[in-house]
Amino acid sequence: MANRELAFKAGDVIKVLDASNKDWWWGQIDDEEGWFPASFVRLSSHPLSPLPTPLCFLCLFSLI
């Protein structure tokens, strides 16, 4: 998974594309896609978030 980690910082909104693994999710920020730790995010109440699919999460911690 480390080869395709998604770089993000606190406050970024990640569109979750695959949450089948409980620890690492596949997501997208703008045009970038990659794996990120599920424990670093929480569900966003972002008004542009088209819930329930795909889910959008707000980053709580910076990975980079």
PDBQT receptor file of N, H, CA, C and O in Angstrom, charges set to zero:
ATOM      1  N   MET A   1       0.801  -1.198   0.000  1.00  0.00    +0.000 N 
ATOM      2  CA  MET A   1       0.000   0.000   0.000  1.00  0.00    +0.000 C 
ATOM      3  C   MET A   1       0.844   1.262   0.000  1.00  0.00    +0.000 C 
ATOM      4  O   MET A   1       0.404   2.296  -0.503  1.00  0.00    +0.000 OA
ATOM      5  N   ALA A   2       2.035   1.198   0.548  1.00  0.00    +0.000 N 
ATOM      6  H   ALA A   2       2.392   0.359   0.956  1.00  0.00    +0.000 HD
ATOM      7  CA  ALA A   2       2.864   2.390   0.685  1.00  0.00    +0.000 C 
ATOM      8  C   ALA A   2       3.224   3.005  -0.665  1.00  0.00    +0.000 C 
ATOM      9  O   ALA A   2       3.532   4.195  -0.734  1.00  0.00    +0.000 OA
ATOM     10  N   ASN A   3       3.192   2.221  -1.730  1.00  0.00    +0.000 N 
ATOM     11  H   ASN A   3       2.943   1.254  -1.674  1.00  0.00    +0.000 HD
ATOM     12  CA  ASN A   3       3.564   2.739  -3.042  1.00  0.00    +0.000 C 
ATOM     13  C   ASN A   3       2.574   3.757  -3.573  1.00  0.00    +0.000 C 
ATOM     14  O   ASN A   3       2.950   4.607  -4.381  1.00  0.00    +0.000 OA
ATOM     15  N   ARG A   4       1.336   3.701  -3.152  1.00  0.00    +0.000 N 
ATOM     16  H   ARG A   4       1.030   3.011  -2.496  1.00  0.00    +0.000 HD
ATOM     17  CA  ARG A   4       0.300   4.590  -3.668  1.00  0.00    +0.000 C 
ATOM     18  C   ARG A   4      -0.435   5.299  -2.539  1.00  0.00    +0.000 C 
ATOM     19  O   ARG A   4      -1.664   5.368  -2.550  1.00  0.00    +0.000 OA
ATOM     20  N   GLU A   5       0.300   5.826  -1.568  1.00  0.00    +0.000 N 
ATOM     21  H   GLU A   5       1.298   5.770  -1.560  1.00  0.00    +0.000 HD
ATOM     22  CA  GLU A   5      -0.344   6.552  -0.478  1.00  0.00    +0.000 C 
ATOM     23  C   GLU A   5      -0.806   7.914  -0.968  1.00  0.00    +0.000 C 
ATOM     24  O   GLU A   5      -0.120   8.568  -1.754  1.00  0.00    +0.000 OA
ATOM     25  N   LEU A   6      -1.963   8.332  -0.503  1.00  0.00    +0.000 N 
ATOM     26  H   LEU A   6      -2.520   7.801   0.135  1.00  0.00    +0.000 HD
ATOM     27  CA  LEU A   6      -2.537   9.621  -0.858  1.00  0.00    +0.000 C 
ATOM     28  C   LEU A   6      -1.978  10.683   0.078  1.00  0.00    +0.000 C 
ATOM     29  O   LEU A   6      -2.122  10.573   1.296  1.00  0.00    +0.000 OA
ATOM     30  N   ALA A   7      -1.346  11.704  -0.472  1.00  0.00    +0.000 N 
ATOM     31  H   ALA A   7      -1.229  11.794  -1.461  1.00  0.00    +0.000 HD
ATOM     32  CA  ALA A   7      -0.818  12.801   0.343  1.00  0.00    +0.000 C 
ATOM     33  C   ALA A   7      -1.967  13.746   0.694  1.00  0.00    +0.000 C 
ATOM     34  O   ALA A   7      -2.721  14.168  -0.182  1.00  0.00    +0.000 OA
ATOM     35  N   PHE A   8      -2.094  14.073   1.977  1.00  0.00    +0.000 N 
ATOM     36  H   PHE A   8      -1.481  13.730   2.689  1.00  0.00    +0.000 HD
ATOM     37  CA  PHE A   8      -3.147  14.989   2.402  1.00  0.00    +0.000 C 
ATOM     38  C   PHE A   8      -2.702  15.736   3.640  1.00  0.00    +0.000 C 
ATOM     39  O   PHE A   8      -1.715  15.382   4.285  1.00  0.00    +0.000 OA
ATOM     40  N   LYS A   9      -3.456  16.787   3.958  1.00  0.00    +0.000 N 
ATOM     41  H   LYS A   9      -4.257  17.075   3.433  1.00  0.00    +0.000 HD
ATOM     42  CA  LYS A   9      -3.186  17.562   5.167  1.00  0.00    +0.000 C 
ATOM     43  C   LYS A   9      -4.501  17.807   5.884  1.00  0.00    +0.000 C 
ATOM     44  O   LYS A   9      -5.573  17.645   5.302  1.00  0.00    +0.000 OA
ATOM     45  N   ALA A  10      -4.418  18.198   7.148  1.00  0.00    +0.000 N 
ATOM     46  H   ALA A  10      -3.547  18.330   7.621  1.00  0.00    +0.000 HD
ATOM     47  CA  ALA A  10      -5.618  18.476   7.942  1.00  0.00    +0.000 C 
ATOM     48  C   ALA A  10      -6.485  19.495   7.209  1.00  0.00    +0.000 C 
ATOM     49  O   ALA A  10      -5.993  20.516   6.729  1.00  0.00    +0.000 OA
ATOM     50  N   GLY A  11      -7.773  19.204   7.132  1.00  0.00    +0.000 N 
ATOM     51  H   GLY A  11      -8.173  18.374   7.522  1.00  0.00    +0.000 HD
ATOM     52  CA  GLY A  11      -8.716  20.088   6.467  1.00  0.00    +0.000 C 
ATOM     53  C   GLY A  11      -9.061  19.679   5.049  1.00  0.00    +0.000 C 
ATOM     54  O   GLY A  11     -10.055  20.155   4.502  1.00  0.00    +0.000 OA
ATOM     55  N   ASP A  12      -8.254  18.796   4.427  1.00  0.00    +0.000 N 
ATOM     56  H   ASP A  12      -7.446  18.409   4.871  1.00  0.00    +0.000 HD
ATOM     57  CA  ASP A  12      -8.566  18.302   3.087  1.00  0.00    +0.000 C 
ATOM     58  C   ASP A  12      -9.831  17.450   3.135  1.00  0.00    +0.000 C 
ATOM     59  O   ASP A  12     -10.127  16.816   4.148  1.00  0.00    +0.000 OA
ATOM     60  N   VAL A  13     -10.569  17.443   2.034  1.00  0.00    +0.000 N 
ATOM     61  H   VAL A  13     -10.329  17.958   1.212  1.00  0.00    +0.000 HD
ATOM     62  CA  VAL A  13     -11.742  16.577   1.906  1.00  0.00    +0.000 C 
ATOM     63  C   VAL A  13     -11.378  15.455   0.939  1.00  0.00    +0.000 C 
ATOM     64  O   VAL A  13     -10.995  15.704  -0.204  1.00  0.00    +0.000 OA
ATOM     65  N   ILE A  14     -11.504  14.215   1.414  1.00  0.00    +0.000 N 
ATOM     66  H   ILE A  14     -11.816  14.013   2.342  1.00  0.00    +0.000 HD
ATOM     67  CA  ILE A  14     -11.173  13.037   0.607  1.00  0.00    +0.000 C 
ATOM     68  C   ILE A  14     -12.466  12.343   0.189  1.00  0.00    +0.000 C 
ATOM     69  O   ILE A  14     -13.325  12.062   1.024  1.00  0.00    +0.000 OA
ATOM     70  N   LYS A  15     -12.599  12.070  -1.104  1.00  0.00    +0.000 N 
ATOM     71  H   LYS A  15     -11.901  12.298  -1.782  1.00  0.00    +0.000 HD
ATOM     72  CA  LYS A  15     -13.716  11.272  -1.596  1.00  0.00    +0.000 C 
ATOM     73  C   LYS A  15     -13.295   9.813  -1.478  1.00  0.00    +0.000 C 
ATOM     74  O   LYS A  15     -12.322   9.396  -2.106  1.00  0.00    +0.000 OA
ATOM     75  N   VAL A  16     -14.018   9.034  -0.680  1.00  0.00    +0.000 N 
ATOM     76  H   VAL A  16     -14.809   9.373  -0.170  1.00  0.00    +0.000 HD
ATOM     77  CA  VAL A  16     -13.676   7.629  -0.461  1.00  0.00    +0.000 C 
ATOM     78  C   VAL A  16     -14.241   6.795  -1.608  1.00  0.00    +0.000 C 
ATOM     79  O   VAL A  16     -15.445   6.799  -1.864  1.00  0.00    +0.000 OA
ATOM     80  N   LEU A  17     -13.349   6.080  -2.291  1.00  0.00    +0.000 N 
ATOM     81  H   LEU A  17     -12.370   6.076  -2.083  1.00  0.00    +0.000 HD
ATOM     82  CA  LEU A  17     -13.742   5.247  -3.422  1.00  0.00    +0.000 C 
ATOM     83  C   LEU A  17     -13.814   3.770  -3.059  1.00  0.00    +0.000 C 
ATOM     84  O   LEU A  17     -14.539   3.009  -3.702  1.00  0.00    +0.000 OA
ATOM     85  N   ASP A  18     -13.068   3.356  -2.034  1.00  0.00    +0.000 N 
ATOM     86  H   ASP A  18     -12.480   3.973  -1.513  1.00  0.00    +0.000 HD
ATOM     87  CA  ASP A  18     -13.062   1.953  -1.604  1.00  0.00    +0.000 C 
ATOM     88  C   ASP A  18     -12.762   1.891  -0.111  1.00  0.00    +0.000 C 
ATOM     89  O   ASP A  18     -11.665   2.240   0.323  1.00  0.00    +0.000 OA
ATOM     90  N   ALA A  19     -13.738   1.447   0.670  1.00  0.00    +0.000 N 
ATOM     91  H   ALA A  19     -14.629   1.163   0.318  1.00  0.00    +0.000 HD
ATOM     92  CA  ALA A  19     -13.571   1.317   2.122  1.00  0.00    +0.000 C 
ATOM     93  C   ALA A  19     -13.685  -0.141   2.546  1.00  0.00    +0.000 C 
ATOM     94  O   ALA A  19     -14.120  -0.429   3.661  1.00  0.00    +0.000 OA
ATOM     95  N   SER A  20     -13.299  -1.063   1.666  1.00  0.00    +0.000 N 
ATOM     96  H   SER A  20     -12.946  -0.828   0.760  1.00  0.00    +0.000 HD
ATOM     97  CA  SER A  20     -13.446  -2.488   1.966  1.00  0.00    +0.000 C 
ATOM     98  C   SER A  20     -12.447  -2.983   3.010  1.00  0.00    +0.000 C 
ATOM     99  O   SER A  20     -12.689  -4.010   3.646  1.00  0.00    +0.000 OA
ATOM    100  N   ASN A  21     -11.335  -2.279   3.200  1.00  0.00    +0.000 N 
ATOM    101  H   ASN A  21     -11.139  -1.446   2.684  1.00  0.00    +0.000 HD
ATOM    102  CA  ASN A  21     -10.361  -2.620   4.233  1.00  0.00    +0.000 C 
ATOM    103  C   ASN A  21     -10.621  -1.710   5.428  1.00  0.00    +0.000 C 
ATOM    104  O   ASN A  21     -10.803  -0.505   5.249  1.00  0.00    +0.000 OA
ATOM    105  N   LYS A  22     -10.643  -2.257   6.640  1.00  0.00    +0.000 N 
ATOM    106  H   LYS A  22     -10.495  -3.236   6.784  1.00  0.00    +0.000 HD
ATOM    107  CA  LYS A  22     -10.991  -1.441   7.805  1.00  0.00    +0.000 C 
ATOM    108  C   LYS A  22      -9.906  -0.443   8.196  1.00  0.00    +0.000 C 
ATOM    109  O   LYS A  22     -10.195   0.541   8.877  1.00  0.00    +0.000 OA
ATOM    110  N   ASP A  23      -8.664  -0.677   7.779  1.00  0.00    +0.000 N 
ATOM    111  H   ASP A  23      -8.428  -1.477   7.226  1.00  0.00    +0.000 HD
ATOM    112  CA  ASP A  23      -7.549   0.187   8.176  1.00  0.00    +0.000 C 
ATOM    113  C   ASP A  23      -7.118   1.180   7.102  1.00  0.00    +0.000 C 
ATOM    114  O   ASP A  23      -6.797   2.325   7.417  1.00  0.00    +0.000 OA
ATOM    115  N   TRP A  24      -7.107   0.762   5.856  1.00  0.00    +0.000 N 
ATOM    116  H   TRP A  24      -7.369  -0.168   5.601  1.00  0.00    +0.000 HD
ATOM    117  CA  TRP A  24      -6.641   1.601   4.750  1.00  0.00    +0.000 C 
ATOM    118  C   TRP A  24      -7.737   1.724   3.708  1.00  0.00    +0.000 C 
ATOM    119  O   TRP A  24      -8.265   0.714   3.243  1.00  0.00    +0.000 OA
ATOM    120  N   TRP A  25      -8.085   2.949   3.334  1.00  0.00    +0.000 N 
ATOM    121  H   TRP A  25      -7.656   3.769   3.712  1.00  0.00    +0.000 HD
ATOM    122  CA  TRP A  25      -9.107   3.212   2.327  1.00  0.00    +0.000 C 
ATOM    123  C   TRP A  25      -8.465   3.819   1.093  1.00  0.00    +0.000 C 
ATOM    124  O   TRP A  25      -7.421   4.467   1.176  1.00  0.00    +0.000 OA
ATOM    125  N   TRP A  26      -9.096   3.603  -0.050  1.00  0.00    +0.000 N 
ATOM    126  H   TRP A  26      -9.943   3.077  -0.117  1.00  0.00    +0.000 HD
ATOM    127  CA  TRP A  26      -8.666   4.206  -1.309  1.00  0.00    +0.000 C 
ATOM    128  C   TRP A  26      -9.518   5.451  -1.519  1.00  0.00    +0.000 C 
ATOM    129  O   TRP A  26     -10.746   5.385  -1.468  1.00  0.00    +0.000 OA
ATOM    130  N   GLY A  27      -8.869   6.580  -1.753  1.00  0.00    +0.000 N 
ATOM    131  H   GLY A  27      -7.871   6.633  -1.794  1.00  0.00    +0.000 HD
ATOM    132  CA  GLY A  27      -9.617   7.817  -1.899  1.00  0.00    +0.000 C 
ATOM    133  C   GLY A  27      -9.032   8.752  -2.930  1.00  0.00    +0.000 C 
ATOM    134  O   GLY A  27      -7.998   8.477  -3.539  1.00  0.00    +0.000 OA
ATOM    135  N   GLN A  28      -9.727   9.878  -3.113  1.00  0.00    +0.000 N 
ATOM    136  H   GLN A  28     -10.567  10.101  -2.618  1.00  0.00    +0.000 HD
ATOM    137  CA  GLN A  28      -9.353  10.848  -4.131  1.00  0.00    +0.000 C 
ATOM    138  C   GLN A  28      -9.437  12.259  -3.571  1.00  0.00    +0.000 C 
ATOM    139  O   GLN A  28     -10.401  12.620  -2.896  1.00  0.00    +0.000 OA
ATOM    140  N   ILE A  29      -8.404  13.053  -3.866  1.00  0.00    +0.000 N 
ATOM    141  H   ILE A  29      -7.621  12.760  -4.415  1.00  0.00    +0.000 HD
ATOM    142  CA  ILE A  29      -8.405  14.493  -3.616  1.00  0.00    +0.000 C 
ATOM    143  C   ILE A  29      -8.075  15.131  -4.956  1.00  0.00    +0.000 C 
ATOM    144  O   ILE A  29      -6.993  14.909  -5.501  1.00  0.00    +0.000 OA
ATOM    145  N   ASP A  30      -8.996  15.919  -5.488  1.00  0.00    +0.000 N 
ATOM    146  H   ASP A  30      -9.874  16.099  -5.046  1.00  0.00    +0.000 HD
ATOM    147  CA  ASP A  30      -8.839  16.508  -6.825  1.00  0.00    +0.000 C 
ATOM    148  C   ASP A  30      -8.560  15.390  -7.828  1.00  0.00    +0.000 C 
ATOM    149  O   ASP A  30      -9.389  14.494  -7.986  1.00  0.00    +0.000 OA
ATOM    150  N   ASP A  31      -7.416  15.419  -8.508  1.00  0.00    +0.000 N 
ATOM    151  H   ASP A  31      -6.742  16.147  -8.380  1.00  0.00    +0.000 HD
ATOM    152  CA  ASP A  31      -7.097  14.400  -9.515  1.00  0.00    +0.000 C 
ATOM    153  C   ASP A  31      -6.174  13.308  -8.995  1.00  0.00    +0.000 C 
ATOM    154  O   ASP A  31      -5.778  12.422  -9.752  1.00  0.00    +0.000 OA
ATOM    155  N   GLU A  32      -5.829  13.360  -7.720  1.00  0.00    +0.000 N 
ATOM    156  H   GLU A  32      -6.151  14.079  -7.105  1.00  0.00    +0.000 HD
ATOM    157  CA  GLU A  32      -4.916  12.379  -7.127  1.00  0.00    +0.000 C 
ATOM    158  C   GLU A  32      -5.702  11.285  -6.407  1.00  0.00    +0.000 C 
ATOM    159  O   GLU A  32      -6.683  11.572  -5.721  1.00  0.00    +0.000 OA
ATOM    160  N   GLU A  33      -5.268  10.028  -6.563  1.00  0.00    +0.000 N 
ATOM    161  H   GLU A  33      -4.471   9.795  -7.120  1.00  0.00    +0.000 HD
ATOM    162  CA  GLU A  33      -5.878   8.896  -5.875  1.00  0.00    +0.000 C 
ATOM    163  C   GLU A  33      -4.805   8.103  -5.151  1.00  0.00    +0.000 C 
ATOM    164  O   GLU A  33      -3.653   8.073  -5.584  1.00  0.00    +0.000 OA
ATOM    165  N   GLY A  34      -5.180   7.455  -4.043  1.00  0.00    +0.000 N 
ATOM    166  H   GLY A  34      -6.116   7.479  -3.691  1.00  0.00    +0.000 HD
ATOM    167  CA  GLY A  34      -4.251   6.602  -3.326  1.00  0.00    +0.000 C 
ATOM    168  C   GLY A  34      -4.839   6.100  -2.026  1.00  0.00    +0.000 C 
ATOM    169  O   GLY A  34      -5.969   6.428  -1.666  1.00  0.00    +0.000 OA
ATOM    170  N   TRP A  35      -4.037   5.284  -1.314  1.00  0.00    +0.000 N 
ATOM    171  H   TRP A  35      -3.119   5.017  -1.607  1.00  0.00    +0.000 HD
ATOM    172  CA  TRP A  35      -4.435   4.721  -0.022  1.00  0.00    +0.000 C 
ATOM    173  C   TRP A  35      -4.183   5.740   1.081  1.00  0.00    +0.000 C 
ATOM    174  O   TRP A  35      -3.229   6.515   1.012  1.00  0.00    +0.000 OA
ATOM    175  N   PHE A  36      -5.042   5.737   2.100  1.00  0.00    +0.000 N 
ATOM    176  H   PHE A  36      -5.817   5.107   2.156  1.00  0.00    +0.000 HD
ATOM    177  CA  PHE A  36      -4.836   6.583   3.273  1.00  0.00    +0.000 C 
ATOM    178  C   PHE A  36      -5.387   5.858   4.493  1.00  0.00    +0.000 C 
ATOM    179  O   PHE A  36      -6.289   5.031   4.363  1.00  0.00    +0.000 OA
ATOM    180  N   PRO A  37      -4.849   6.160   5.693  1.00  0.00    +0.000 N 
ATOM    181  CA  PRO A  37      -5.310   5.482   6.908  1.00  0.00    +0.000 C 
ATOM    182  C   PRO A  37      -6.715   5.957   7.297  1.00  0.00    +0.000 C 
ATOM    183  O   PRO A  37      -6.946   7.153   7.475  1.00  0.00    +0.000 OA
ATOM    184  N   ALA A  38      -7.634   5.021   7.426  1.00  0.00    +0.000 N 
ATOM    185  H   ALA A  38      -7.446   4.050   7.282  1.00  0.00    +0.000 HD
ATOM    186  CA  ALA A  38      -9.022   5.347   7.746  1.00  0.00    +0.000 C 
ATOM    187  C   ALA A  38      -9.153   6.056   9.088  1.00  0.00    +0.000 C 
ATOM    188  O   ALA A  38     -10.076   6.847   9.281  1.00  0.00    +0.000 OA
ATOM    189  N   SER A  39      -8.251   5.786  10.004  1.00  0.00    +0.000 N 
ATOM    190  H   SER A  39      -7.501   5.144   9.846  1.00  0.00    +0.000 HD
ATOM    191  CA  SER A  39      -8.337   6.381  11.341  1.00  0.00    +0.000 C 
ATOM    192  C   SER A  39      -7.984   7.866  11.352  1.00  0.00    +0.000 C 
ATOM    193  O   SER A  39      -8.164   8.526  12.376  1.00  0.00    +0.000 OA
ATOM    194  N   PHE A  40      -7.486   8.406  10.245  1.00  0.00    +0.000 N 
ATOM    195  H   PHE A  40      -7.340   7.870   9.414  1.00  0.00    +0.000 HD
ATOM    196  CA  PHE A  40      -7.086   9.810  10.184  1.00  0.00    +0.000 C 
ATOM    197  C   PHE A  40      -8.217  10.727   9.733  1.00  0.00    +0.000 C 
ATOM    198  O   PHE A  40      -8.014  11.937   9.634  1.00  0.00    +0.000 OA
ATOM    199  N   VAL A  41      -9.392  10.192   9.458  1.00  0.00    +0.000 N 
ATOM    200  H   VAL A  41      -9.557   9.209   9.538  1.00  0.00    +0.000 HD
ATOM    201  CA  VAL A  41     -10.474  11.009   8.898  1.00  0.00    +0.000 C 
ATOM    202  C   VAL A  41     -11.783  10.799   9.655  1.00  0.00    +0.000 C 
ATOM    203  O   VAL A  41     -11.953   9.822  10.384  1.00  0.00    +0.000 OA
ATOM    204  N   ARG A  42     -12.695  11.738   9.460  1.00  0.00    +0.000 N 
ATOM    205  H   ARG A  42     -12.557  12.532   8.867  1.00  0.00    +0.000 HD
ATOM    206  CA  ARG A  42     -14.051  11.597   9.987  1.00  0.00    +0.000 C 
ATOM    207  C   ARG A  42     -15.028  12.022   8.903  1.00  0.00    +0.000 C 
ATOM    208  O   ARG A  42     -14.664  12.765   7.992  1.00  0.00    +0.000 OA
ATOM    209  N   LEU A  43     -16.265  11.553   8.999  1.00  0.00    +0.000 N 
ATOM    210  H   LEU A  43     -16.561  10.949   9.739  1.00  0.00    +0.000 HD
ATOM    211  CA  LEU A  43     -17.289  11.874   8.018  1.00  0.00    +0.000 C 
ATOM    212  C   LEU A  43     -17.533  13.372   7.998  1.00  0.00    +0.000 C 
ATOM    213  O   LEU A  43     -17.677  14.003   9.045  1.00  0.00    +0.000 OA
ATOM    214  N   SER A  44     -17.579  13.930   6.806  1.00  0.00    +0.000 N 
ATOM    215  H   SER A  44     -17.463  13.417   5.956  1.00  0.00    +0.000 HD
ATOM    216  CA  SER A  44     -17.759  15.368   6.631  1.00  0.00    +0.000 C 
ATOM    217  C   SER A  44     -19.230  15.702   6.464  1.00  0.00    +0.000 C 
ATOM    218  O   SER A  44     -19.996  14.924   5.897  1.00  0.00    +0.000 OA
ATOM    219  N   SER A  45     -19.609  16.854   6.960  1.00  0.00    +0.000 N 
ATOM    220  H   SER A  45     -18.986  17.486   7.422  1.00  0.00    +0.000 HD
ATOM    221  CA  SER A  45     -20.952  17.368   6.699  1.00  0.00    +0.000 C 
ATOM    222  C   SER A  45     -20.859  18.445   5.629  1.00  0.00    +0.000 C 
ATOM    223  O   SER A  45     -21.674  19.366   5.578  1.00  0.00    +0.000 OA
ATOM    224  N   HIS A  46     -19.844  18.308   4.772  1.00  0.00    +0.000 N 
ATOM    225  H   HIS A  46     -19.182  17.560   4.814  1.00  0.00    +0.000 HD
ATOM    226  CA  HIS A  46     -19.585  19.257   3.697  1.00  0.00    +0.000 C 
ATOM    227  C   HIS A  46     -20.814  19.358   2.803  1.00  0.00    +0.000 C 
ATOM    228  O   HIS A  46     -21.338  18.328   2.377  1.00  0.00    +0.000 OA
ATOM    229  N   PRO A  47     -21.294  20.574   2.504  1.00  0.00    +0.000 N 
ATOM    230  CA  PRO A  47     -22.520  20.721   1.710  1.00  0.00    +0.000 C 
ATOM    231  C   PRO A  47     -22.401  20.211   0.275  1.00  0.00    +0.000 C 
ATOM    232  O   PRO A  47     -23.418  19.918  -0.354  1.00  0.00    +0.000 OA
ATOM    233  N   LEU A  48     -21.190  20.100  -0.252  1.00  0.00    +0.000 N 
ATOM    234  H   LEU A  48     -20.364  20.338   0.259  1.00  0.00    +0.000 HD
ATOM    235  CA  LEU A  48     -21.010  19.606  -1.615  1.00  0.00    +0.000 C 
ATOM    236  C   LEU A  48     -20.828  18.103  -1.672  1.00  0.00    +0.000 C 
ATOM    237  O   LEU A  48     -20.669  17.533  -2.751  1.00  0.00    +0.000 OA
ATOM    238  N   SER A  49     -20.852  17.462  -0.518  1.00  0.00    +0.000 N 
ATOM    239  H   SER A  49     -20.982  17.926   0.359  1.00  0.00    +0.000 HD
ATOM    240  CA  SER A  49     -20.651  16.031  -0.428  1.00  0.00    +0.000 C 
ATOM    241  C   SER A  49     -21.911  15.292  -0.883  1.00  0.00    +0.000 C 
ATOM    242  O   SER A  49     -22.947  15.391  -0.226  1.00  0.00    +0.000 OA
ATOM    243  N   PRO A  50     -21.843  14.551  -2.000  1.00  0.00    +0.000 N 
ATOM    244  CA  PRO A  50     -23.019  13.831  -2.504  1.00  0.00    +0.000 C 
ATOM    245  C   PRO A  50     -23.220  12.493  -1.793  1.00  0.00    +0.000 C 
ATOM    246  O   PRO A  50     -23.028  11.435  -2.393  1.00  0.00    +0.000 OA
ATOM    247  N   LEU A  51     -23.599  12.537  -0.534  1.00  0.00    +0.000 N 
ATOM    248  H   LEU A  51     -23.754  13.396  -0.047  1.00  0.00    +0.000 HD
ATOM    249  CA  LEU A  51     -23.781  11.312   0.241  1.00  0.00    +0.000 C 
ATOM    250  C   LEU A  51     -25.013  10.574  -0.233  1.00  0.00    +0.000 C 
ATOM    251  O   LEU A  51     -25.915  11.244  -0.735  1.00  0.00    +0.000 OA
ATOM    252  N   PRO A  52     -25.145   9.272  -0.125  1.00  0.00    +0.000 N 
ATOM    253  CA  PRO A  52     -24.204   8.407   0.550  1.00  0.00    +0.000 C 
ATOM    254  C   PRO A  52     -23.081   7.877  -0.325  1.00  0.00    +0.000 C 
ATOM    255  O   PRO A  52     -22.137   7.299   0.213  1.00  0.00    +0.000 OA
ATOM    256  N   THR A  53     -23.125   8.040  -1.639  1.00  0.00    +0.000 N 
ATOM    257  H   THR A  53     -23.892   8.511  -2.076  1.00  0.00    +0.000 HD
ATOM    258  CA  THR A  53     -22.074   7.485  -2.484  1.00  0.00    +0.000 C 
ATOM    259  C   THR A  53     -21.576   8.534  -3.450  1.00  0.00    +0.000 C 
ATOM    260  O   THR A  53     -22.393   9.107  -4.170  1.00  0.00    +0.000 OA
ATOM    261  N   PRO A  54     -20.306   8.819  -3.511  1.00  0.00    +0.000 N 
ATOM    262  CA  PRO A  54     -19.253   8.349  -2.618  1.00  0.00    +0.000 C 
ATOM    263  C   PRO A  54     -19.256   9.134  -1.320  1.00  0.00    +0.000 C 
ATOM    264  O   PRO A  54     -19.771  10.250  -1.258  1.00  0.00    +0.000 OA
ATOM    265  N   LEU A  55     -18.682   8.547  -0.293  1.00  0.00    +0.000 N 
ATOM    266  H   LEU A  55     -18.263   7.641  -0.344  1.00  0.00    +0.000 HD
ATOM    267  CA  LEU A  55     -18.571   9.226   0.989  1.00  0.00    +0.000 C 
ATOM    268  C   LEU A  55     -17.426  10.214   0.954  1.00  0.00    +0.000 C 
ATOM    269  O   LEU A  55     -16.391   9.948   0.343  1.00  0.00    +0.000 OA
ATOM    270  N   CYS A  56     -17.603  11.352   1.603  1.00  0.00    +0.000 N 
ATOM    271  H   CYS A  56     -18.444  11.569   2.099  1.00  0.00    +0.000 HD
ATOM    272  CA  CYS A  56     -16.539  12.337   1.698  1.00  0.00    +0.000 C 
ATOM    273  C   CYS A  56     -16.137  12.466   3.154  1.00  0.00    +0.000 C 
ATOM    274  O   CYS A  56     -16.990  12.540   4.038  1.00  0.00    +0.000 OA
ATOM    275  N   PHE A  57     -14.848  12.493   3.398  1.00  0.00    +0.000 N 
ATOM    276  H   PHE A  57     -14.155  12.433   2.680  1.00  0.00    +0.000 HD
ATOM    277  CA  PHE A  57     -14.324  12.564   4.750  1.00  0.00    +0.000 C 
ATOM    278  C   PHE A  57     -13.389  13.748   4.878  1.00  0.00    +0.000 C 
ATOM    279  O   PHE A  57     -12.688  14.106   3.931  1.00  0.00    +0.000 OA
ATOM    280  N   LEU A  58     -13.382  14.355   6.055  1.00  0.00    +0.000 N 
ATOM    281  H   LEU A  58     -13.951  14.064   6.824  1.00  0.00    +0.000 HD
ATOM    282  CA  LEU A  58     -12.506  15.473   6.362  1.00  0.00    +0.000 C 
ATOM    283  C   LEU A  58     -11.298  14.947   7.107  1.00  0.00    +0.000 C 
ATOM    284  O   LEU A  58     -11.445  14.201   8.075  1.00  0.00    +0.000 OA
ATOM    285  N   CYS A  59     -10.098  15.326   6.670  1.00  0.00    +0.000 N 
ATOM    286  H   CYS A  59      -9.979  15.932   5.883  1.00  0.00    +0.000 HD
ATOM    287  CA  CYS A  59      -8.862  14.857   7.299  1.00  0.00    +0.000 C 
ATOM    288  C   CYS A  59      -8.659  15.537   8.639  1.00  0.00    +0.000 C 
ATOM    289  O   CYS A  59      -8.799  16.755   8.749  1.00  0.00    +0.000 OA
ATOM    290  N   LEU A  60      -8.329  14.759   9.654  1.00  0.00    +0.000 N 
ATOM    291  H   LEU A  60      -8.215  13.770   9.565  1.00  0.00    +0.000 HD
ATOM    292  CA  LEU A  60      -8.074  15.278  10.989  1.00  0.00    +0.000 C 
ATOM    293  C   LEU A  60      -6.596  15.518  11.230  1.00  0.00    +0.000 C 
ATOM    294  O   LEU A  60      -6.234  16.380  12.031  1.00  0.00    +0.000 OA
ATOM    295  N   PHE A  61      -5.741  14.775  10.552  1.00  0.00    +0.000 N 
ATOM    296  H   PHE A  61      -6.035  14.075   9.901  1.00  0.00    +0.000 HD
ATOM    297  CA  PHE A  61      -4.297  14.851  10.753  1.00  0.00    +0.000 C 
ATOM    298  C   PHE A  61      -3.611  14.987   9.402  1.00  0.00    +0.000 C 
ATOM    299  O   PHE A  61      -4.160  14.580   8.378  1.00  0.00    +0.000 OA
ATOM    300  N   SER A  62      -2.428  15.553   9.399  1.00  0.00    +0.000 N 
ATOM    301  H   SER A  62      -1.982  15.884  10.230  1.00  0.00    +0.000 HD
ATOM    302  CA  SER A  62      -1.641  15.647   8.168  1.00  0.00    +0.000 C 
ATOM    303  C   SER A  62      -0.811  14.386   7.988  1.00  0.00    +0.000 C 
ATOM    304  O   SER A  62      -0.239  13.869   8.948  1.00  0.00    +0.000 OA
ATOM    305  N   LEU A  63      -0.748  13.898   6.771  1.00  0.00    +0.000 N 
ATOM    306  H   LEU A  63      -1.212  14.318   5.992  1.00  0.00    +0.000 HD
ATOM    307  CA  LEU A  63       0.083  12.744   6.454  1.00  0.00    +0.000 C 
ATOM    308  C   LEU A  63       1.423  13.196   5.899  1.00  0.00    +0.000 C 
ATOM    309  O   LEU A  63       2.422  12.489   6.035  1.00  0.00    +0.000 OA
ATOM    310  N   ILE A  64       1.453  14.371   5.273  1.00  0.00    +0.000 N 
ATOM    311  H   ILE A  64       0.641  14.945   5.163  1.00  0.00    +0.000 HD
ATOM    312  CA  ILE A  64       2.708  14.876   4.692  1.00  0.00    +0.000 C 
ATOM    313  C   ILE A  64       3.309  15.937   5.577  1.00  0.00    +0.000 C 
ATOM    314  O   ILE A  64       4.366  16.482   5.258  1.00  0.00    +0.000 OA
TER     315      ILE A  64
